Amino acid sequence: MKRHKTLLANLSLVSNALQELLIPSFPQNYVKFHQFHQITANPPNPISKSPNFNTPSPRKPLDFITVCQTLSSYNNDYNRALEFFNWVENDCGFQHNTETYNSMIDILGKFFEFDKCWEFIQIMRKHSFSMPNYTTFSIMFKRYIAAHYVSEAIDMFDRLGEFDLKDETSFCNLIDALCEYKHVIEAEDLWVKRQLFVKFVTEPTKVYNMMLRGYAKMGWWSKCRGFWEEMDGKGVRKDLVTYSIFMDAQCKCGKPWKAIQLYKEMRRKRMQLDVVVYNTVIHAIGLKEGVDFSVRMLREMKDLGCEPNVVTYNTVIKLLCENGRMKDAYGMLYQMRKMGCQPDVITYHCFFRCLVEPKELLRLFERMLESGVTPRMDTYVMLMRKFGRWGFLRPVYIVWDKMKKLGCSPNEAAYNALIDALLQKGMVDMARKYDQEMLAKGLSAKPREELGTKTSIDRSGDVEL
């Protein structure tokens, strides 16, 4: 019998109900009664066939939040996600709704399984409780465009009349996805040329903000400036979001003083500033004048009645850490808790990037978990890469095991971080094992000479593997 894999490690974090359903009489981290967690070379078609599960009758009904969170834990292994999705429906009597279908479609789209996505969309249309909605097609827009299937995304927008969803919201979702994944030129072209569709956009400021953010994300600073001036020329109203995006762009292009000038301009216009604007100003003034001025701005916004949020504190903590003032950064962490603002995973990332002692890093990581903050995948990857660069393999495995225990399915970056650490220690056979494991999951492995997978070019110019 094949070796069984971990099901949903530490699944109690997801739902006690699901834990009672799936593992009533087995150790917490291992399930040995079905084939759900075997990695197979040829997995069954999960849509047309039901997984061969041999499970007891459920003790409690599943809820939608539990199913979505469990699917999320498999977002880097779409075969398992599909098997689980069909298993809860076919063997447990769970009735999927729009939300759970959307979660599954998002995972499939991540692996370019767009035909299966459309199969699910057609299934969704058959029931009133699972009809496709704006979120469904917003996910599809993002997955198509992330894969650079721009024409397919635009064609899908043209089809939305079939679902009574071809309107301003869907158009803005399409523009937003194009800008998010650096296809701003196509977004602008769509905005300019498709006048028939543009007519139903009642608030052009929103679309301009998306494209301004897209150009800023691409680092096209001169285009940002031109777009900013174009809004004035065409009489498009600038709101707080417009100013915030352009101020942030000025900071990123190395001109924080211009962001401060825009802040002063907003004050002169007596615009009602929100926490997002202050967060940008705190970052800008910290870059230009120093972190002490950022702390003063933090106090000023409090005095003006604008309550700081977690992003505000994270901005100051990041500046303190980058300036080597770790003691002050820990003091700010204490202060934000005292003010009732709970740190998030980004707060801890600020510390992780700047700490240089492995023991202190591990202590803070454990402290983060104890406080109830859930790590993201990039948290694990950051720590494993850092320990790997330092040549410490044991902490790499501590983080890897914690990730698995918390039910987080590793992605390409996590596997690559672990494999790189193993190769650095000369553990080629173990590295090859994980390289093969990620390939079996459908993840792309990084070519490596040590494993014989890197492309080399001989003298004749022929490419050999």
C-alpha angles and dihedrals in degrees: 000000000000119000109265122229131225111280111205104337113219088359091173086083088065102040138330088212093059091045091056090047098050107029110028097148108016136085114280099251102039135058118191105171106083144025096250095109102040115111106229130187092225111030116194121260098269095202098052099032134047118231113253099251125168103195136148122252113281117262096202132024116255121242127217095246091055093050093047092048092048091049088050090057087059096046090120095050110051095179092061091042090054093047091050091046092054094039095059089049100043103032102027101037093238115162111218118221132195093278096055092043089052091052091052093046090052091055093046092049090053088063094042093250091145096150089059089047089058091047088058093046090055090049090050091056092062095069131051092218093058105038115149112258139184091284091055093057094037086060090048092049091052095046094047093048094042085059088047092246091140098153091050090053092050091047089052090054088055089054095053091092086078088064097039088244102110098115144102094296094054092044091053090047089054093048090047092052092048091051094043092057097042100260093122094136090059089046092053091046090052090049094049102039104038097068091158091064096037091061093075093054102101097181112047091177089075093055093045090051091054093051093044089053090047093054090046090052090053091050093240094146097168089052089051090054091048091049091048091053091043090060089057092047093051094042094243110163116244116217134185091278091055092051093045093052094047093045090052090049090053090053093049094049090055099260106109091153089067089055089054090050089054089050090054089048090055090050091052090051088051091234114173101248120213133202093269092060092047091050090055092047092049089054093046096048090046090056094046105036104015138265094286089067089051089056089051091051089050089056091045094055089051090051090051090055098255109130115218118235133206091279090057093054092042090055092054093043091051092051091048092049093047089053091052094249096132095155091056089046091055088048090055089049089055091046095052090052090048089053091053096255109129118214119244133205092278089059090060092043088063089059096040092056094054105035115102102185115088093208092051090049092052092046091052091046090054090045089053091052092046090052090058098251110143116221120233124223091259088055091061092042093050093052095044092049091048094049090043092054089051090051096244109137099172094063088048090059092044089058092041092051091046090052092052092044091055090055097251113146109221119241131208094280093051093050091046092050091052094044092049091051091050093048090049087060092046094249095140098158093052090046090051090053092057091042090057092044093056091047089053088056092054094253121139114247121213112249111251131184092213090060094040093244101110118105112243128188119219126209094271090057095246114141115235132183 
